[in-house]
Amino acid sequence: MPDIDGTLAAAEVWRRQGIWSQAARRAKRRITRGRRLVAAFTVTAAVAGTAAARLAEPAPTAGRVLALVAATSLLLVPVAGRAASRDAVAAWTRFRATSEAMKAELHRYLARVAPYADADADTVLLRRHDLLLADGGDLVGHTLDVAAGRRPLPPVSDVPSYLVERVQRQVEGYYLPAARRAGRSAARIGRATTGLTVLAALLSAAAGVLGDGWGLTAWVGVAAVVTTALVGYGAAQRFEQQHLEYARTADQLTRLRTTRAAGLGWTDDDALVAEAERIIAQSNAAWMAKMIEEDGAAQQ
């Protein structure tokens, strides 16, 4: 077999990883945008529909306009929902899984641990990279219009630099910030739904005491619809689950690195890197599998 330029081999894998990573981010943005639009259209339909009914007699023109807005919003709900369909979520998770697998292989290669510790490391890297692309072959067409940005290879050349550039950077640059963002999003949705629940209770109490001359009962239903839409969006985005998963993974990787640095274990380089990559892969697989499972159950 002819010699393979290791720098070119690694650069090509890194370039392809960037393309698949961008494709995954683009797919995730479409899904998130679709879910937001579904929630927004649902809320708009409820508010506009109720307002249209209340204004039908005192302001018939405004009532007709609002009724049209409500009807249009209802029609757009399933259209927006297609962007967040089960197939879309499945495609995104496969983009993400392939991208992360490429990244893991490249970091193993750069750290020169198994299966890249021997002289045929470049051949092994390209072979395993080809297998990953073969598994995602039906998605390759969606990567053709993704521009490959110029990125230097990760500055990893051995296990110590791997621990800094892969493990520590993954914890500080991804998992901890992502856990904080997911936690804040979950808290915001929790506060909003609590506020809406209190508002619905106050409206219901006011209607019971004052009568329904002002049509307060109808707005209790609107508050319930808005609450359901917010809860549904938060559940679809899995903020609580992601917060816990990201925090747990950051803790595991930190303890792994600390144990090695303190000389208390994980002295075998191959085993150390394999364990770090297992933790990262397990984290990705856990919440992505849960997302597909729950999306499938919701659409049955």
C-alpha positions as a printed Julia matrix, in Angstrom:
300×3 Matrix{Float64}:
   0.0    0.0    0.0
   1.45   3.46  -0.9
   2.41   5.84   1.87
  -0.29   8.25   3.02
   0.48  11.8    4.04
  -0.64  11.91   7.66
  -1.11  15.69   7.67
  -3.31  15.54   4.58
  -5.28  12.59   5.94
  -5.97  14.32   9.26
  -6.78  17.63   7.54
  -9.28  15.94   5.24
 -11.05  14.18   8.13
 -11.13  17.47  10.06
 -12.54  19.28   7.01
 -15.28  16.68   6.61
 -16.05  16.81  10.31
 -16.58  20.56  10.02
 -19.01  20.05   7.15
 -21.07  17.47   9.04
 -20.99  19.61  12.17
 -22.34  22.59  10.23
 -25.02  20.39   8.65
 -26.04  19.21  12.13
 -26.26  22.79  13.44
 -28.32  23.84  10.43
 -30.71  20.92  10.93
 -31.04  21.74  14.64
 -31.8   25.39  13.88
 -34.61  24.33  11.54
 -36.08  22.06  14.2
 -35.89  24.73  16.91
 -37.37  27.35  14.59
 -40.2   24.99  13.67
 -41.03  24.31  17.31
 -41.0   28.0   18.15
 -43.31  28.75  15.24
 -45.71  25.98  16.29
 -45.9   27.47  19.79
 -46.24  31.02  18.43
 -48.97  30.12  15.93
 -50.87  28.15  18.59
 -50.79  31.09  20.99
 -51.71  33.58  18.24
 -54.67  31.45  17.17
 -55.97  31.23  20.74
 -55.57  34.93  21.51
 -56.84  36.19  18.15
 -59.76  33.76  18.1
 -60.95  34.76  21.54
 -60.49  38.46  20.82
 -62.39  38.07  17.53
 -65.36  36.55  19.35
 -65.36  39.36  21.92
 -65.18  42.09  19.24
 -67.67  40.58  16.81
 -70.47  42.96  17.86
 -68.75  46.13  19.16
 -66.07  46.18  16.42
 -67.05  43.8   13.6
 -64.23  44.82  11.24
 -61.56  44.23  13.86
 -63.32  41.0   14.78
 -63.19  39.73  11.2
 -59.5   40.62  10.9
 -58.69  38.81  14.12
 -60.75  35.8   13.04
 -58.73  35.67   9.82
 -55.5   35.88  11.82
 -56.67  33.03  14.05
 -57.65  30.84  11.11
 -54.39  31.51   9.3
 -52.39  30.72  12.42
 -54.18  27.41  12.84
 -53.46  26.49   9.23
 -49.77  27.3    9.69
 -49.32  25.11  12.78
 -48.95  21.81  10.88
 -46.82  23.53   8.21
 -44.36  24.76  10.81
 -44.5   21.39  12.54
 -43.0   19.64   9.52
 -39.62  21.23  10.27
 -39.63  19.47  13.64
 -41.04  16.13  12.46
 -39.71  12.76  13.61
 -37.79  12.38  10.34
 -36.18  15.8   10.77
 -35.13  14.98  14.33
 -33.76  11.59  13.25
 -31.73  13.21  10.45
 -30.31  15.82  12.81
 -29.25  13.21  15.36
 -27.48  11.22  12.64
 -25.67  14.33  11.4
 -24.61  15.04  14.96
 -23.61  11.45  15.69
 -21.47  11.21  12.53
 -19.83  14.57  13.23
 -19.0   13.63  16.82
 -17.68  10.22  15.78
 -15.33  11.87  13.27
 -14.13  14.26  15.97
 -13.48  11.4   18.37
 -11.5    9.43  15.79
  -9.37  12.44  14.89
  -8.52  13.18  18.52
  -7.55   9.56  19.12
  -5.36   9.74  16.03
  -3.67  12.97  17.11
  -3.07  11.62  20.63
  -1.55   8.48  19.08
  -3.5    6.01  21.18
  -5.2    2.78  20.08
  -6.04   2.1   17.33
  -3.62   4.77  16.06
  -0.47   3.89  17.96
   1.17   1.95  15.12
   2.79   2.97  11.84
  -0.41   2.39   9.84
  -2.31   5.09  11.8
  -3.05   7.15   8.68
  -4.52   4.15   6.86
  -6.65   3.23   9.88
  -7.94   6.81  10.19
  -9.05   6.99   6.57
 -10.6    3.52   6.71
 -12.63   4.3    9.82
 -13.59   7.68   8.38
 -14.88   5.97   5.23
 -16.96   3.58   7.33
 -18.56   6.51   9.16
 -19.45   8.19   5.88
 -20.83   4.92   4.52
 -23.18   4.65   7.53
 -24.48   8.15   6.82
 -24.49   7.75   3.05
 -28.14   8.74   2.58
 -27.41  12.11   4.24
 -24.35  13.01   2.18
 -26.46  14.88  -0.35
 -27.49  17.35   2.35
 -23.85  18.28   2.98
 -22.96  19.22  -0.59
 -23.97  22.87  -0.23
 -22.24  23.28   3.14
 -19.06  25.33   2.81
 -15.98  23.83   4.41
 -14.48  26.51   6.62
 -10.74  26.72   7.2
  -9.82  25.43  10.63
  -6.42  24.45  11.99
  -6.13  20.95  13.34
  -6.63  20.68  17.11
  -3.24  21.23  18.84
  -3.13  17.67  20.13
   0.04  15.6   19.8
  -0.01  13.33  22.86
  -2.21  12.42  25.83
  -1.34  15.48  28.0
  -2.33  17.85  25.2
  -5.42  15.68  24.56
  -6.51  16.18  28.16
  -6.22  19.94  27.78
  -7.49  20.48  24.25
 -10.15  17.77  24.12
 -11.3   17.02  27.65
 -10.83  20.35  29.42
 -11.96  22.38  26.42
 -15.02  20.16  26.02
 -15.97  20.73  29.65
 -15.29  24.47  29.82
 -16.23  25.4   26.27
 -19.25  23.19  25.7
 -20.76  21.14  28.51
 -20.78  23.69  31.32
 -22.04  26.61  29.16
 -24.64  24.33  27.56
 -25.8   23.11  30.98
 -26.18  26.7   32.17
 -28.11  27.74  29.05
 -30.45  24.75  29.3
 -30.98  25.43  33.01
 -31.82  29.09  32.36
 -34.23  28.17  29.56
 -35.96  25.6   31.76
 -36.25  28.15  34.57
 -37.69  30.83  32.26
 -40.34  28.46  30.94
 -41.11  27.34  34.48
 -41.63  30.92  35.65
 -43.77  31.76  32.62
 -46.03  28.74  33.05
 -46.38  29.43  36.77
 -47.35  33.03  36.03
 -49.91  31.93  33.44
 -51.38  29.38  35.85
 -51.77  32.06  38.51
 -53.33  34.4   35.94
 -55.82  31.74  34.88
 -56.75  31.13  38.51
 -57.26  34.87  39.12
 -59.4   35.24  36.0
 -61.48  32.24  37.01
 -61.94  33.61  40.51
 -62.87  37.04  39.19
 -65.44  35.52  36.83
 -66.9   33.55  39.73
 -67.21  36.62  41.94
 -68.13  39.28  39.36
 -69.94  37.15  36.83
 -68.89  36.64  33.26
 -70.09  39.92  31.87
 -66.59  40.8   30.74
 -65.96  37.43  29.14
 -63.23  36.48  31.58
 -63.98  32.76  31.3
 -62.92  32.75  27.65
 -59.54  34.22  28.59
 -59.04  31.47  31.17
 -59.06  29.06  28.23
 -56.56  31.22  26.36
 -54.21  31.19  29.35
 -54.5   27.4   29.45
 -53.67  27.11  25.75
 -50.65  29.4   26.08
 -49.43  27.42  29.1
 -49.77  24.16  27.19
 -47.88  25.61  24.23
 -45.0   26.77  26.46
 -44.83  23.46  28.32
 -44.9   21.58  25.02
 -42.07  23.67  23.58
 -39.96  23.21  26.7
 -40.6   19.48  26.71
 -39.71  19.2   23.01
 -36.45  21.06  23.57
 -35.66  18.82  26.6
 -34.12  21.69  28.56
 -34.34  19.92  31.91
 -32.9   16.69  30.55
 -30.08  18.47  28.72
 -29.22  20.52  31.8
 -28.79  17.36  33.88
 -26.99  15.39  31.14
 -24.51  18.15  30.32
 -23.74  18.8   33.98
 -23.26  15.09  34.66
 -20.92  14.69  31.68
 -18.86  17.73  32.68
 -18.48  16.27  36.17
 -17.42  12.86  34.85
 -14.81  14.31  32.5
 -13.46  16.63  35.2
 -13.1   13.77  37.66
 -11.38  11.64  35.02
  -8.84  14.35  34.28
  -8.3   15.16  37.97
  -7.76  11.5   38.83
  -5.09  11.21  36.15
  -3.39  14.48  37.18
  -3.31  13.46  40.84
  -1.72  10.11  39.97
  -4.63   8.21  41.5
  -5.58   6.15  38.46
  -6.05   6.0   34.7
  -2.33   5.64  34.08
  -2.84   3.7   30.86
  -3.06   6.18  27.98
  -5.19   3.99  25.73
  -7.69   3.28  28.5
  -7.82   6.93  29.57
  -8.63   8.26  26.11
 -11.08   5.42  25.48
 -12.92   6.27  28.7
 -13.05   9.99  27.91
 -14.46   9.32  24.46
 -16.92   6.8   25.91
 -18.26   9.42  28.32
 -18.66  11.97  25.54
 -20.27   9.48  23.16
 -22.58   8.17  25.87
 -23.74  11.68  26.69
 -24.57  12.41  23.06
 -26.28   9.07  22.53
 -28.35   9.28  25.72
 -30.23  12.49  25.09
 -30.44  12.05  21.3
 -31.94   8.57  21.7
 -34.39   9.93  24.26
 -35.37  12.71  21.88
 -36.12  10.28  19.03
 -37.99   7.95  21.36
 -40.2   10.7   22.79
 -40.83  12.28  19.38
 -41.93   8.9   18.07
 -44.26   8.33  21.01
 -45.77  11.81  20.62
 -46.54  11.27  16.94
 -48.09   7.81  17.2
